[in-house]
Amino acid sequence: MHTTIPALKIAAGSCISMYIARQLQLDFAASAGTITLLTLLTTRWETLKLSCYRLLSFVLSVFLCRLLFRHMPGDWLAYGMYVFLISVIFTLMDWRAVISVNAVIGTHFLETGDFSPAFIRNELALVIIGIFFAILLNLFQNNAGRRKKLLAHVRLTEGELKKILKELAAYLSGSGRQERAWEDLELLESRLEGFREQAYEYRYNILRPHAGYYLRYFEMRTKQCLVLRNLHGELIKLSSLPGQAAAVASFMEYCASYVHEPNDPKAQLARLHGVMEQMKAEPLPGTREEFENRAALYHVLMDLEDFLLYKRTFVETMDERLRSIYWEQRSAR
């Protein structure tokens, strides 16, 4: 279904564009369908942006066609130079997506040798018809379904993070395997990559300032996963569990209970700083091994601080309007 609907949009848009161009008795009417196909992108914003680039680049392409095709000997050489120039110019302008359509438009001028106002209007009409139906079809988006799916991904992510924190705490308590947490962490990171792509599509299909919420949310969770990677690396350095490990494991269990979307981790940060102060007050280690293990444990606490600070920063970006849209209204339903 995920690929069928976009394919149907492309097919419908292309054939309708071609039909309209033929009804208007435009030359090279099939090209209108090709332009729709090449303009209909994943998101509304990308389609609108590309449509503007198509119109602006059309003017330059017509100028280059007129300049080269009238003054260079040999059609093939003139066309080669034309494609070279539009490729260089539009790549430098970061408009690579317009090259293919303008190359097609160039063949029309090459074949006809017609640069009259009427034929230029013909070519412009093809471009306008093509981009019009691309924009029109991109208005039909199942954004409510996308948002529902993203919310399910939020819940899944939080559930997995809770599980990983508990698994790491169990390992630190001497009752679990660190390999299990590592496997779950790798799986979550892989899922988050897909979740970010879906959040990106949602962000640029809604075209509202607040629509970037889910993208920022999954980026924040991705950063937290990177912190847990570092934390896991510190845990496997432990040659034995120092006495302070139980307090750190208890704090990780405590943190796992607060991995949910609206939580502001101020209380967790305050408790973490208390654990850090408590560790500093402990008697100095007596052996090198004890020193190294306690140092690794302290790095675990620093990683947990980073983990919480990423969430704290995310919460601080939420103004009252965003909290109302994404937290309060949802919980009221």
Residue pairs with C-beta under 8 A, 6 or more apart in sequence:
6 42
9 40
9 137
9 138
9 140
10 36
10 37
10 40
12 137
13 33
13 36
13 37
13 40
13 133
13 134
13 136
13 137
14 33
14 34
14 36
14 37
15 33
16 36
16 133
17 32
17 33
17 35
17 36
17 129
17 130
17 132
17 133
18 29
18 30
18 32
18 33
20 32
20 129
20 133
21 29
21 30
21 31
21 32
21 33
21 125
21 126
21 129
22 29
24 125
24 129
26 32
26 122
26 125
26 126
26 129
27 108
27 112
27 119
27 122
28 108
28 122
28 123
28 126
29 126
31 104
31 105
31 108
31 126
31 130
32 126
32 129
32 130
33 130
34 101
34 104
34 130
35 54
35 101
35 104
35 126
35 127
35 129
35 130
35 131
35 134
36 129
36 130
36 131
36 133
36 134
36 137
38 97
38 100
38 101
38 130
39 47
39 50
39 51
39 54
39 101
39 130
39 131
39 134
39 135
40 47
40 134
40 137
40 138
41 47
41 50
41 134
41 138
42 201
42 204
43 138
43 200
43 201
43 203
43 204
43 205
44 135
44 138
44 139
44 141
44 204
44 205
44 207
45 204
45 205
45 207
46 204
47 134
47 135
47 138
48 135
50 97
50 98
50 131
51 131
51 134
51 135
53 95
53 97
53 98
54 98
54 101
54 127
54 130
54 131
55 127
55 128
55 131
57 86
57 90
57 95
57 98
57 102
58 102
58 105
58 123
58 124
58 127
60 86
60 89
61 86
61 102
61 105
61 106
62 105
62 109
62 115
62 120
62 123
64 82
64 85
64 86
64 106
65 82
65 105
65 106
65 109
65 110
65 115
66 109
66 115
68 78
68 81
68 82
68 85
69 75
69 78
69 79
69 82
69 109
69 110
69 113
70 115
72 78
72 81
75 110
78 110
79 106
79 107
79 110
82 106
82 110
83 99
83 103
83 106
86 99
86 102
86 103
86 106
87 99
90 96
90 98
90 99
90 102
91 99
101 127
101 130
105 123
105 126
105 127
108 123
109 115
109 119
109 123
112 119
138 205
141 205
143 202
143 205
143 206
146 198
146 201
146 202
146 205
147 202
147 214
149 198
150 195
150 198
150 199
150 202
150 214
151 330
153 191
153 195
153 198
153 218
154 214
154 217
154 261
156 191
157 188
157 191
157 192
157 195
157 218
157 221
158 259
158 260
158 261
160 184
160 187
160 188
160 191
161 188
161 221
161 224
161 225
161 256
161 259
162 256
162 257
162 259
163 184
164 181
164 184
164 185
164 188
164 228
165 228
165 252
165 253
165 255
165 256
165 259
166 252
166 253
166 256
167 176
167 178
167 180
167 181
167 184
168 178
168 181
168 228
168 231
168 232
168 235
168 252
169 176
169 249
169 250
169 252
169 253
169 256
170 176
170 249
171 177
171 178
171 181
171 235
172 235
172 241
172 245
172 248
172 249
172 252
172 300
173 245
173 246
173 249
174 241
174 245
178 232
178 235
178 236
181 232
182 232
185 225
185 228
185 229
185 232
188 225
189 222
189 225
192 218
192 221
192 222
192 225
193 222
195 218
196 215
196 218
196 219
196 222
199 214
199 215
199 217
199 218
200 215
202 211
202 214
202 215
203 211
203 212
203 214
203 215
204 211
205 211
210 321
210 322
210 325
210 326
213 322
213 325
213 326
216 314
216 317
217 261
217 314
220 310
220 311
220 313
220 314
223 310
224 307
224 310
224 311
227 303
227 306
227 307
227 310
228 303
228 307
230 303
231 300
231 303
231 304
231 307
234 296
234 297
234 299
234 300
234 303
235 296
235 300
237 292
237 296
238 245
238 293
238 296
238 297
239 289
239 292
239 293
240 289
240 293
241 293
242 285
242 290
242 293
242 294
242 297
244 279
244 282
244 294
244 297
245 297
247 275
247 278
247 279
248 275
248 297
248 300
248 301
251 271
251 272
251 275
251 301
251 304
252 304
254 268
254 271
255 268
255 304
255 307
255 308
258 265
258 267
258 268
261 326
261 327
262 315
262 323
262 327
262 331
263 311
263 315
264 311
264 312
264 315
265 308
265 311
265 312
265 315
266 312
268 308
269 305
269 308
269 309
269 312
272 301
272 304
272 305
272 308
275 301
276 298
276 301
279 294
279 297
279 298
279 301
282 294
285 291
285 293
285 294
318 326
318 327
